[in-house]
Amino acid sequence: MGKGKQNKFKERKAASYNREVKSIELRLGQRARLIVISFKDFDRNQGETFEHWEGENLLSLAVIKLQGVCGLTRIEATYQQIIKEYPKGIFPDNSDFYHPKHIPEDISWCSMHIQGKECVIGYFEDNIFYVVFLDKEHRFWITEKKQT
């Protein structure tokens, strides 16, 4: 498929998505609220620290990605798969992390890839995304490598 056809397909898909989001907003009777980021529940005992990510040149990439997410609604971010939301109340069995005591049990954990395997892990409460872990090695939700 030529680049022109691919771009045309992407444009149609984007236009269709924009109509879908607009119809959701109209049903709600207002524009859905944009994502706000909170570090209130950040767990310094698991994963990496901000200082470690700064030393690895990841912190600025994460902040840029988080800034971009703040221009979206929760629906937009999950629909575009920028933030992946897992089923409610499930903490991964195969994880190098444990569920922090200060985090409610019935949340839906979320991950946002920064680049490659590096992730920011957190959860939503309404339109607020609470950052809980920095996961440089993708150890929160460990997956088996697919045969390549």
C-alpha positions in Angstrom: 0.0 0.0 0.0 1.4 3.4 -1.0 2.1 6.2 1.5 -0.8 8.3 0.1 -3.3 5.6 0.8 -1.9 4.9 4.3 -2.2 8.7 5.1 -5.7 8.8 3.7 -6.7 5.8 5.9 -5.2 7.4 9.0 -7.0 10.7 8.2 -10.4 8.9 7.9 -9.7 6.9 11.1 -8.8 10.1 13.0 -11.9 11.9 11.6 -14.1 8.9 12.7 -12.5 8.9 16.1 -13.1 12.7 16.5 -16.8 12.2 15.6 -17.1 9.4 18.2 -15.5 11.5 21.0 -17.7 14.5 20.1 -20.8 12.3 20.2 -19.8 11.0 23.7 -19.3 14.6 24.8 -22.6 15.6 23.4 -24.4 12.7 25.3 -22.6 13.9 28.5 -23.9 17.4 27.8 -20.4 18.9 28.2 -16.8 18.6 27.2 -15.2 15.8 29.1 -12.5 17.0 31.5 -8.9 16.8 30.5 -6.5 14.5 32.4 -4.7 16.0 35.4 -1.5 14.3 36.7 -1.0 13.7 40.5 2.1 12.4 42.2 0.4 12.2 45.6 0.5 8.4 45.7 4.0 8.0 44.2 5.7 5.0 45.9 9.4 5.6 46.3 10.0 2.1 47.7 9.3 0.2 44.5 10.5 0.8 40.9 12.8 3.7 40.3 13.1 7.1 41.7 12.9 10.4 39.8 16.6 10.8 40.4 17.3 7.5 38.8 15.2 8.3 35.7 16.9 11.7 35.5 20.3 9.9 35.5 19.1 7.6 32.7 17.8 10.5 30.7 14.2 9.2 31.0 12.7 11.8 33.3 12.4 14.5 30.7 10.9 12.0 28.2 8.3 11.0 30.9 7.4 14.6 31.7 7.0 15.4 28.0 4.7 12.4 27.6 2.7 13.3 30.7 2.4 16.8 29.5 1.0 15.6 26.2 -1.5 13.3 28.0 -2.8 16.4 29.9 -4.3 17.7 26.6 -6.5 14.6 26.3 -9.5 13.2 28.1 -9.3 9.8 29.8 -11.5 8.4 27.0 -9.1 9.8 24.3 -5.9 8.5 26.1 -7.2 5.0 26.5 -8.9 4.8 23.0 -5.6 5.9 21.4 -3.8 3.3 23.6 -1.5 5.9 25.1 -2.6 4.7 28.5 -3.6 1.1 28.8 -6.2 0.4 31.6 -6.3 -3.1 33.1 -9.4 -4.7 34.6 -10.7 -3.2 37.8 -9.4 -4.7 41.1 -6.7 -6.8 39.5 -3.1 -6.5 40.5 -0.8 -8.6 38.3 0.1 -12.0 39.7 3.4 -12.1 37.9 4.9 -8.8 39.1 8.0 -7.7 40.8 5.9 -5.0 42.6 3.3 -5.4 45.4 0.1 -3.5 45.9 1.0 -0.5 48.2 -1.1 -0.2 51.3 -2.0 3.4 50.6 -3.6 2.6 47.3 -7.3 1.4 47.2 -7.8 -2.3 46.2 -10.6 -1.7 43.7 -8.8 0.6 41.3 -7.9 -0.2 37.6 -4.2 -0.2 37.2 -2.9 1.6 34.1 0.4 1.7 32.3 1.8 4.3 29.9 4.9 3.4 27.9 7.5 6.2 27.7 9.8 4.6 25.1 10.4 0.9 24.6 9.8 -1.0 27.8 10.0 2.0 30.2 6.5 2.7 31.8 4.8 5.0 34.2 2.3 2.9 36.3 -0.7 4.4 38.0 -4.5 4.6 38.1 -7.4 6.9 37.3 -9.8 8.5 39.7 -12.2 10.4 37.5 -10.0 12.5 35.2 -7.0 12.4 37.6 -4.1 10.0 36.7 -2.2 9.1 39.9 1.4 8.1 39.2 2.4 5.3 41.5 5.5 3.7 40.0 8.3 4.3 37.5 9.0 1.0 35.9 12.2 1.1 33.7 12.4 -2.6 33.1 8.7 -3.4 32.5 8.5 -5.5 35.7 5.1 -4.4 36.9 3.1 -6.4 34.4 5.6 -9.0 33.2 4.8 -10.6 29.9 6.4 -13.5 28.1 8.4 -12.4 25.0 6.7 -13.4 21.8 8.7 -15.5 19.3 10.3 -13.2 16.8 
